[in-house]
Structure formats: C-alpha cells, structure tokens
C-alpha cells in the first residue's frame, strides 16, 4: 500500500538554492536535475521574508495582506522527502497552510492557487530583523560553506516510499 503524496511546500529561503535542496532531498548536492523537476516559481501573499540576527537563513512572518514572498512551490513525491525537509527546518519553524500562486514559464501568474505549507518563524522574536534576505547574496557568499558543512551528512527521513 502506497502512502499518500505529501502536501506541497512553499520554499522561500536557503532551500531555494537548488544544490542545497538537492542535498536535503537526495543526499547529493549535484543532483539538481532531480529537484528542478519538482519546483515551480511561486509567490505567497500576506507574509514577509526577513533576515535573522546572526544567521544565514531567513524567516517568514505573517505580515500585511499586500506583503509578498517569492520562492518556489515544491511538489514532494514521498513522505520521506517531507520528513527530511522538516528535519532540515528544525524546531524554530512551524508549518502553516497558505495559498500559493504559481508562475508559468513566461513568469505569468496562474489564476488558480495551490494550498501548501510554509515554514514560519516560531523562534525568539528578538532574532527577527527588518532587513530583507536575498537568495542571490546567500548563493554568492554562503552556499559553498553550507554545502561543505553538510558534505557526507544525510538528513533522516522515513524509509523510502
């Protein structure tokens, strides 16, 4: 008996860097072709992405209705993948359901939204800043250090479905 497909996840931070996402889901940072097929450019309204004091990764927080966060909608294939993502996020984040707008190959929003989980900040409020967090800066300045740190480490998931 196969398990149900897990809910999609909206990614907005370090896991938008495809080598890091590939490492998290497959254990191999060079396996970006496997994860590129699972993601679509997307946007969530009513949240903001902010930097965290002393950390390389951002937090999403509930914000004004006109606020938005760009990222990716990740269509997970297995519950093991979801478990690995949950382990990567850790206890300072909690998943909540959001409506996600997906963009097509011409960067036009699709009319229908998709329900997905976003990991919002559940840690200390004092860690939040008002500074924006930019994926391009993370990829240029910190991604290699993260990949070096995680080399040889595998996230624990359930047995492959």
Buried (B, 14 or more C-beta within 10 A) or exposed (E): EEEEEBBBBBBBBBBBBBBBBBBBBBBEBEBBEBBEEBBBBBBBBBBBBBBBEEBBBBBBBEBEEEBBBBBBBBBBBBBBBBBBBBEBBEEBBEBEEBEBBBBEEEEEEEEEBBEBBBBBBBBEEEBBBEEEBEBEEBBEEBBEEBBEEBEEEEBEBEEEB
